[in-house]
């Protein structure tokens, strides 16, 4: 096992998924995930989504940084967070709301379960 790994999409095919149809509010978002670390409850890599809006409910911790695109995260309490390239965010367990991808968004992430 190498102790250093470059975060890159080069040559690595992504896992392609979509949100649960029952959670989709608008659009047909397609998610591409390059999961570069997956062990012991730790996940890290790159995630990209095409436009759409869906309900989210977090049971894990997530740190991410927006690399490109534009998204809007809206909490169940009505709080609105606009996400632009360069923005970093931590989402804590218990967060509920919606994720809306306005322009195809790419982020790097670290998730701890």
C-alpha positions, 0 to 999 in steps of 0.5 A: 500500500502506498502512503501517498495518493494523488487525488485525480480522475486521470485514468480512473473510471468513476462509479455512476449513480443517481439519487433515490428517485423518491428524493429527487425534487427536480431534474435528473442528476447523475453522480460520478464518484472517484472514491480513492479511500474506502476503509475503516469508515473513512471515504475520500475522493472526488464527486461530480453531479449534473444539475438537479435537486434532491433531499439529503439527510446526513448520518456522517461527517463530511468535509468538502471543497468545491472545485468547479460549478455552482450548487445550493445547499438548503437546510430544513430550517430554511438556511441557504448556503451557496457553493462556488469554486473554492468554498469549503464546508463541513456537514455534521450528522443530523443535517437535513435539507436539499442539495441543488446542483445549478451548474455541474459541480465537482468537489473533493470530499472526506467522509467519516462514518 
